[in-house]
Amino acid sequence: MKNENLAENSKYLYHYYEKSQPPFRTLISLPFEDAKKIVSSWKGVTEAWVNYFLKLRYERDQTLHEKFTAIGGKPVRTAPIYFTLGPNEGMKTWFDDVDWIKIPISKFDLKTVSFSYGDSFAVFNTELNTGEEWWEKVFYYDDILNLVDKYGFPEDPPYHMGKRIFPEGKHINHCLKFVEAHVWSDHALDKYCMK
């Protein structure tokens, strides 16, 4: 279904984060062992899960970097800061006490921002690829707008990450959920860091 609010929802990038912590942080900018110490402190995780999750996350960010560079993108950071194109209610449930920053797309150098049509964990999972044009790809801003105009925003079933309430019949990591934006430069973010 096409999204009737494309013009409104495509003018801003949203970054969600824990209110007690600074925004624009990413584990993957740390050495693996430092990131592992942080993730190991999360409630209810096993060492095997921590290793699996971090290995996948480092690989995914490297893939995003390579894919973006291949289409002419100019990443400055080695790991992106994650945003969504437009607001996303489900993303709010990923945090205990959520806050968010809304930044106009016009503030970014778009040669330093890539997009995936869905959560990159799903989009780059080869087992989920059903042949549509968005699988295993990143896009520039204008190209992602064309996809959203054509298909609407990605499927986003109701769920609550914090309460572990998920849609029936499909694992939440197999849902596209949102248009993900990957910001590869701190330039536009610096003035928002003191929010």
C-alpha positions in Angstrom: 0.0 0.0 0.0 1.4 3.4 -0.9 2.0 5.8 1.9 -0.1 8.9 1.6 2.3 10.9 3.8 5.4 10.3 1.7 6.2 14.0 1.4 5.7 14.7 5.1 7.5 11.5 6.3 10.5 11.8 4.0 11.7 15.3 5.0 13.3 14.2 8.3 15.6 11.5 9.7 14.8 10.3 13.2 17.4 8.9 15.6 16.1 7.0 18.6 18.2 6.5 21.8 18.1 5.9 25.5 17.4 9.3 27.2 20.0 8.7 29.9 22.7 8.3 27.3 24.2 10.6 24.6 22.8 10.2 21.1 24.7 9.1 18.0 26.7 6.3 19.6 27.4 3.0 17.9 29.0 -0.1 19.4 30.7 -0.9 16.1 32.9 2.2 16.3 34.6 0.4 19.2 37.1 -2.4 19.1 35.4 -5.8 19.2 36.5 -6.7 22.8 35.2 -3.3 24.1 31.9 -3.7 22.4 31.7 -7.3 23.7 32.1 -6.0 27.3 29.2 -3.6 26.9 26.8 -6.1 25.2 27.7 -8.8 27.8 26.4 -6.5 30.5 22.9 -6.5 28.9 20.3 -8.3 30.9 19.6 -12.0 29.9 22.2 -12.4 27.2 24.5 -15.4 26.8 28.1 -15.3 25.7 27.2 -17.3 22.6 24.5 -14.7 21.7 26.8 -11.8 22.3 29.5 -13.3 20.0 26.9 -14.1 17.3 25.2 -10.7 17.5 28.4 -8.6 17.4 30.0 -10.7 14.6 26.8 -10.1 12.5 26.7 -6.4 13.4 30.3 -5.8 12.4 29.9 -7.7 9.2 26.7 -5.9 8.4 28.2 -2.5 8.9 31.2 -3.5 6.7 28.7 -4.6 4.0 26.8 -1.4 4.2 30.1 0.6 3.9 31.2 -1.5 0.8 27.7 -1.3 -0.9 27.6 2.5 -0.3 31.1 3.1 -1.6 30.3 0.9 -4.7 27.4 3.3 -5.7 29.7 6.3 -5.3 28.9 7.2 -1.6 31.4 9.1 0.4 31.4 7.5 3.9 33.6 9.3 6.4 32.9 7.1 9.4 33.8 3.4 9.5 30.5 2.6 11.1 27.2 4.5 10.5 24.9 6.1 12.9 21.4 4.7 12.4 18.3 6.7 11.7 14.9 6.0 10.2 13.4 8.0 7.4 10.3 9.5 9.0 9.1 8.5 12.5 8.7 4.9 13.6 6.6 3.8 16.6 8.1 0.4 16.9 11.6 1.8 17.2 10.5 3.6 20.4 9.9 0.3 22.1 13.6 -0.7 21.7 14.5 1.6 24.7 13.5 1.8 28.4 13.2 5.6 28.4 13.3 6.6 24.8 14.2 10.0 23.3 14.7 11.0 19.7 16.2 13.7 17.5 14.5 14.7 14.3 16.9 16.3 11.8 15.8 17.8 8.4 17.2 15.8 5.5 18.4 19.2 4.1 21.0 19.4 6.9 22.9 16.3 5.5 25.4 16.0 2.7 23.5 13.2 1.0 26.7 11.7 -0.4 27.3 10.6 3.2 23.9 9.0 3.9 22.8 5.7 2.6 19.4 4.0 2.9 18.0 0.5 2.9 14.4 -0.4 2.2 13.9 -2.0 5.6 16.0 -2.9 8.6 19.4 -3.9 7.2 19.4 -7.0 9.4 16.5 -8.2 7.3 17.4 -6.6 3.9 20.9 -8.3 3.9 19.7 -11.7 5.1 20.1 -13.7 1.9 17.6 -16.3 3.2 14.8 -13.7 3.2 15.5 -12.4 -0.4 12.3 -12.9 -2.4 13.6 -11.1 -5.5 12.3 -7.5 -5.1 14.6 -4.7 -6.1 15.5 -3.6 -2.6 17.2 -6.8 -1.3 20.9 -6.6 -0.4 21.2 -3.0 -1.7 21.6 0.5 -0.4 20.3 3.6 -2.0 20.7 7.3 -2.3 17.9 9.5 -0.9 16.2 10.2 -4.2 16.3 6.5 -5.1 14.8 5.4 -1.8 12.0 8.0 -2.3 11.2 6.4 -5.6 11.0 3.0 -3.9 8.7 4.3 -1.2 6.5 6.1 -3.8 6.3 2.8 -5.7 5.7 0.4 -2.8 4.8 2.5 0.2 6.8 2.3 3.4 8.0 -1.2 4.4 5.7 -3.6 6.4 5.7 -2.6 10.1 3.6 -5.0 12.2 2.8 -4.0 15.8 5.4 -5.2 18.3 7.0 -4.1 21.6 10.7 -4.9 21.8 11.0 -4.1 25.5 8.1 -6.3 26.5 9.1 -9.0 24.0 5.7 -8.8 22.3 6.1 -9.8 18.6 3.9 -10.4 15.6 2.6 -14.0 15.1 3.9 -16.0 12.2 7.0 -14.1 11.4 10.1 -13.4 13.4 10.5 -9.7 14.1 14.0 -9.7 12.5 12.4 -10.9 9.3 10.2 -7.9 9.1 11.4 -4.8 7.2 9.8 -2.4 9.7 11.1 1.0 8.4 13.3 2.7 5.9 16.7 2.7 7.6 19.2 5.6 7.1 22.9 5.2 7.7 24.7 8.4 8.4 28.4 8.2 7.6 29.6 11.6 8.7 29.4 13.4 12.0 29.2 16.9 10.3 25.4 17.3 10.5 25.2 15.6 13.9 27.6 17.7 15.9 25.2 20.6 16.7 22.6 18.1 18.0 24.9 16.3 20.4 24.2 18.7 23.3 20.4 18.3 23.0 
